[in-house]
């Protein structure tokens, strides 16, 4: 949970908007958690992609298993094995609506 909180705080610190965490472990075997956030623009999405990877590597010594998507697509995935970060533009987040698809999963709340 500590690692999850660190990634959540990192996303929040990079001005991710409407960030939520879903515990998908009851229904999925490929990961335990999703962190879902919204970028304010395509350049912000690019910033999230680069800075999350860079900062977590330098603070925690961990690099993602993979990264998928390009800022121009409106959706970027950063895969830390058991934690997958989904960064969207507002339009793509509404379109793909992961919160609805994974709606039966428990939300994880953190105190600020």
N, C-alpha and C positions, 0 to 999 in steps of 0.2 A: 504494500500500500504506500510505502514511503516513496518508492520510485514513481508510482503513478502520480502522487501528489507533486513531486518535483517536475514531472513533465507537464502536468496541469498548470502549475505556477509559471513555468516557462512560457507556455502558450499565452496565458493571461498577461504576462509581462511583455509580450510582443504585441499587445493590443488585439488579440483575438476577441471577437465579439460573440456574445450569446454562447459561450463555451459550456458544453455539458460533457459528462462522463457517463457512459453506459457500461454496466457489468453484463457482458454477453456470455459469460462462462457456463451458464445453465443451458444454453442453446447452441453453442458453437465450440468447436475444438481447435480452431486455428488461432484463436486469441482469447484473452480474458476480458479486455476492456477496449472500448472505443472512446477516444477523445474527439469531439466534434466541435469545430469552431468556424466562424465566418470572418473572412478578410474584408476590409473596407473597399478594396480595389484590386485590380490585377497586379500592380506593383507591390501592394501589401502582401498579396498571396506569394509572390516571389520572395519577398523578405522573410515571410514565415518559413518557407521551404528551406532557405539557406541558413537563417539564424537559429532555428530550432536545432538543426543538425550540428551546426558549429558550436553553439553554446553547450549542448548536452555532451558533446564529445569532450570539450574542455573542462566542464564542471564535473562530469561523472565518468569520463573515459569510455563512453559507449557510443558507437556509431549505429545507425539504423541498418537493419538487414537489407532493406530496399526502400526506394522512393519511386513512386509512380505518378505520372501526370506532369503537365507543364502549366505554368501560370495562365497561359492563354486558353486552356481548356476549362478553367474555372474550378478545378478539383485536383487537389494534391493529396496523396497518401504517403505518410511516413510510417514505416513498419519497424517497430521495436520488438518484434516477436510476439510477446503476450499483450502488448499495448499498441494499438494502431491509431494514429492521429489522422483525422480527415479534416483538411482545410478547404473551405469552399468560398466562392464568391456568394453573395446573397442570392442571386438568381439560381445558381446551381444547387445551393443547399435546399431551396424551396422545391426545385424540380425533382431532385433525387429523394428528398424527405426521409433520410435514414432514421430519424426519430419515429416516424410512423412505421417503417418497415420493421424496426427493432423495438417497437413500442411496448412489447411485453417484458422487456428487460428492465432491471432495477437501475434507477439513477443513483449515482454515487455523488454525495454532497461533501464539500470541504468547507471548513470555516476559514474565513480570511484572517 
